[in-house]
Amino acid sequence: MMLLHIISIVIYCYLAFNVGYLLIFSISGLFNVGLSYTSIEPKMRIVILIPAYKEDRIILETARTTTQHNYPIQKFDTVIIADQLQKETLNSLYSLPVKVLEVSFEKSTKAKALKQCIQWLPDEYYDIVFIMDADNILTLGCLEKLNHAFHTGAEVIQLHRTAKNLNTATAILDAASEEINNHIFRKGHRTLGLSSAMIGSGMAFKYNDFKELMIKVDIDDNPAEDREIYLELLKMGKVCEYIDNALVYDEKVQSSLVLEKQRVRWLSAQLQYARRFWKTELTTTLSHNIHYLDYAVQTLLLPRILLLGVTLLCGGIGIILSVFSKAHVVPGILAWILIMMGMFTSLGLSVFSHIPLIQLTKAMTALPMTFWKFLKASLKSSPNQKEFIHTPKGFIRK
């Protein structure tokens, strides 16, 4: 019985740490602080980089919508980094007002594509580099807000990536997860003065800083190149800004099978960096700046779907044991109720203003299967994962 109490307390403390962290930043995310970005002169030169690995189905529409942005046409360029695109797709791209860089690698990664492109582009010509995924749709005004933010002193910026499709229960859950992360790890963090987390697309850098980083950092075979770039920026003391009202639409995963495949890549990256922070570079982690340390703490957190499922499962078991056991069970009923209330509050505050309740209700039917896919992804993930796992997309009009 003593062993059961110890295991129960350890699990409870870990879950309470997760919930407490989320709750603090979920509440702070309710407040709007900082500058409001609109439009300002002069206009900086912006280059939009879009890596496209076998994305023949969607890249043409993405390229067309990007070139139609309401920013002075002479002040921004769109570059499609074409990796293994079909000849017909390439011919169509060359007919558009975009630049096309054809690349070929024995083992393709997004990092290799970006690095080759940044070396191909001219020195000192652009002021800002903006990274998009092949399925992203940039809303009007985003480039103006980027220009304004960089003029006011921002050095790295993450825009608000949000769902462009809610057509399946899995897509709704994926969209909810995205908005929870936006609210807690971006808006909530910036409210309290901490660096916003980066996502991997919809992110902007000073051109020369990015070029220097891509040459300096060894990320060719790293499927989590955005994490490595962000880590280096934090080491340099740079803080990532977040612009909540600059939307970049992103296709959400529509199938639970694709979701599992995608999460294997994400969880493997999290395990890799958790090991790096807390085992390999523990002294550096504890002695570095607060933004760096906070990022290290994030690697210890459970993904939100897993946290929801594990907390409900453990809470349910804990409450049942407390009710039917003759012996005193620790933690008790009140402790488990408090942690579950904290979890629902933190997640609810993050998502209800972005996704209609009727959609979330619909998505509940997919929650058990999604939880199962996350568990399977957890078992398949490894900190030694080096392979870039490509998740297929299909264009959805917004």
N, C-alpha and C positions, 0 to 999 in steps of 0.2 A: 504493500500500500504506500509506503514511503517513496518507493521508486516512481509510482504512478503520480504522486503529488509533485515530485521534482520535475518530471517530464511535462506535466500539465502547467506548472509555473513557468518553465522555460518557454514553452510554446506561447503561453499567454503574454509573457513579457515581449517576445519578438513581435507578435501581432499588435500589441499595444504600441510598440515603437513605430510600426508601420502606420497605424491609424492616427496616432498623435502627430506624426510628421505631416501626413496628408491634411489633417484637420486644421493645423496652424496655417498652412499656405492656402487652403481652400477658403478660409475666412478672410485672409488678407487679400485674396483675389477678388473679393466683392467691392473693394475700394479702387477708385481711379486716381492715380497719382502720376506725377511726371508731366512731360511736355505732350502737347497735342500736335501731331505733324500734319501739315497740309501741303502748301506749295510755296516755293521760295526761289529767288534768283541769286546767282546764276545757276544754270543747269549743268550738273556734272555729266561726264561721259560714262555711260553704263554699258557693260557687255553682259548679255544673258547667255549663260552656258547651259545647254540641255543635252546631257549624255543620253544616247538612244541605243540600247543594246537589243537587237532583234525586235524593235518596237514598230514594225511596219504598219500595224493596224491603227495606231494612234498618233504617230509623230507628225503627220501632215496637218491634221486639225490643230494640234498644239502649236506648230510653227505658224500657221495662218493667224490664229488668235493672238499670238504674242506680237506679231508684226503690226497688229492693228491697235496697239496700245496708245493711250493719249499722252504721250511724252514726245517732245520735239524729235522728229524722225532722224534728224542729223546728229542727235545726241545719244542714240542707243543703237546697238547692233545685237542681233540674235545669232548665236553660233550653235548649229546642230552637230554634235559629235557622233558621227554615224559609225556604229560598230556592228558589222554583219547585217546591214540593211540590204534588202533586195534591190536589184538594178532599177526596177520600175519606180520604187520609192525614192531612190537617189535622183533619178531624172526629174521627178516631180518636185523634190526639194530644191534642185538647182534652178527651177523656174520661179521660185519664190524669192522675195527680197530678204534672204537670210544667207549667212555664210555657212558653208558645209565643210567639215573636216572629216575625211574618211580615215578611220583607224582600224588596225587589225592586230590582235594579240593572240599568242598561243593560249593564254589563260586570261580571259577578259575580267576586268574589275572596273567599277566606276572611278576609282582613284587613278588608275592608269590612264583612263580616257581624259580625266580632268587635267592630269599632269602634262600629258602630251599636248593638250589644247593650249594650256597656259604658256607653254614653251613656244608654241607656234604663233601666238598673238604678239603684236609689237610691244616693245617696252615703252613705258611712260605715256601711252596714248589714252588709256582709259583711267577713270578715277575709281569706279566701283565695279566689282564683279558680283553677279547675282546668279545663284545656282537653282535650277528647276529640274524636276523629273519629267520624263517624257509624257506623263499623263496629266501634268498640272495645267491649270488654267488661271492666268493672272488677271485679277479684276482691275478695272479702271482706277487710276489714282495711286496704285502701288509704287510706281517708279517715282512719282512726285514726292510721296512720303519718304521714300528712301533718300532721295536727294536732300530733302529738308532735314532729316535726321542726321545725315552725315555732315551737313553744314553746321549743325548745332553741337558737334563733337562726338557723335557715336562712332565707334570703330568696328563693331560687328553687330549685325542686326538679324533677328529672326522674325519673319512675318507670320501671320495667323493662318496656318494651314487648316483647312476645314473640308468636310465631305462634299463631293458633288453628286453623290448617289446614295439614296436610302432605299434601294429597291429590293433588298432581301434582309432577313432578320440578322444574318451575319454582318452585312454591311452597316446596319444600324448600330450593332454592338461595337464594331470597329470605329465608327464615327463617334460614338459615345466615349470610347477610350481615348480618341484623339482630343476631344474637347476637355475631358478630365485633365489630361496632360497639359493642354494649353492653359487652363485655368490655374492649376496648381504649380506646375514647374516653369511656367513662363510668366503669366500675369501676376500670380501670387508672389513669386520670387522677386520680380521687379518692384512690386509694392514695398517689400521689405529691404530693398536695396541690393539684393543678390542678383547674380548673373542669370539671365534666362537660359534654359536648356535649348539646345539646337536639335533639329529634327532630321536633317539630311537633305531637305529641299526647302525652297522659299527662304533661303538664307543669303545674306549679302556681306561682303567684306570690302575693305579698302583694297584696291587692285594690287598695289605694290606689296602690301602685307600678305595677301593671298599667294601671290607669285613666289614670294620669298619662302613662305611656308611649304608650298608644294614642292619646291626644290630641296628644302632642308629636311623635311620629315619623310621617313621611310614608310610609305603606306601602300606601295604597289600591290601587295598581296593581302591587304587588310580589308575585309568586307565591311568593316565599321570605320570607314575613312572619316566620316563626320565626327565621330567620337575622338579620334586621334587629333584632328585639326582643332577641335574645341579644347581638348586637353592642353595642347601647345599654347593656345591663346590665353587660357587661364594661367598657365605658368608665367606668361609674359605680363600678367596683371590686367589683361583686357576684359572688359565686362560686356556681355552680349545684351543689347537692347531688344525689346519686344514691342512690336506695333500691332495692337489688338484689332484695330479697325482696317488693317490692310490684308485683305483675304486672298489666299491662294487655294483654289479648289483642287482637291486631290481625290483620285478614285479610291474608294474603300473596297476592301476585299469582299467579294460576293459569295465565295464558297468556303466552307469550313476546312476543306482539304488544302486550299491555297493559304488560308489563315495559318494552319499548322506549319506549313512550309516556311512562311514568312517569319513566324515567331521562333522557329528553330534558329534562324539567323540572328534575330534580335537578342534572344536569351543567351546564345553563345557569346555574342559580343559583351553582354552584361557580365557573364561569368569571367570572361577574359580580363575585363577591366577591374572587376572586384578582386580577382587574384592579384592583379598588378598593384592596386592601391594598398590592399591590406596584408599582403604577404611579401611581395617583391620590393615594394617601395614604401613600407610602412612609415619609416622615419620622415621621408619626404612628404608623405601625405599629411602627417600630423603637424609638421612645421611650416607648411605652405600657407598661402592666403585663404581667407574664409570661403571664397568662391570655389577654389580648388577642393577644399575639404568638404564642402557641401555636395559637390559633384561626386566625390568619393562615397559619401553617405548614401547617395541615391542608388549606387550599385548594390546596396544591401537590401533594397526594398523589393517586395514581391510585385510582379505585374498586377494591375488592378483586378482583372478577372480572377486570377488565382487567389488574390487576397480576399475578394468577396466570397469565393467558394470555400476556401479554407477556414475563414472566420465563421461562416454560417455552420459549416460542418463541425468544427471544434466547439463552437458555442452551443450548438444543439446537443452534442454529446455531453458537454460539461453541465448543462442545465438538467438533462435527464439523470445523470449520475447524482447530482445534488438533490433531486426530488426523490429518487428511489433508493439511494444508498443510505444505510443506517449510520455510516460513519460520516464525519465532517469532511466535505470535499473542498479543496482549495485549487483554483479560484472558485468562488461560489456563484450563485445565480445572478446577483447584482453586478458582479464584476463582468460577467459575460454579456449581460444586457447592456451595460455601459459601453463596452467595446463595440458591440454591434450597432448601437445607436450612433456612436462616433463615426463608424465606417459609413453608414447610410447617409449621415449628415454631410460628411466630406465629399462623397461621390455625388450626392444630390445637388448640393450647392454648385458643383462644377458643371453639371450637365443639363439641368432642367431649363436654363435660359437659352440653350442652343438647339436642343432636339425636343420636338413636341412629345408630350406625355403619351399620346396615343401611339406614336411610333415606338417609344421605349417599351410600352406594354406589349406591342407586337413582337418586339425583339426578345422578350422574356422566354418565348418558346424555344429560342436557340441557345439560351444560357447554359443549360446542362451540357449540350454537345460542345459548345465553345469552351467550357471549363475542361471537358475531357480532352479536347484538342490541345489546350494549353498544357495540361499534365503530360500528354504524349510529347509535346515539343520540349518540355523541361527535361524529359528522360533522354531525348535525342540530342540535346544541346551539349556543347563541350567548349571549354575555354581554349581548346587547341584548334577550333574550327577556322580554317583558312579559305575554304571554297566560297566563292560568291554564289549565293543561291538566288537565282532570278525568279521573280514572281510575275507571271504574265498579266497584262492589262488589256482592257478593251475600251475604246473611246465612248464616253457617255456625255452627251450634250448637257450643258448647264443652262 
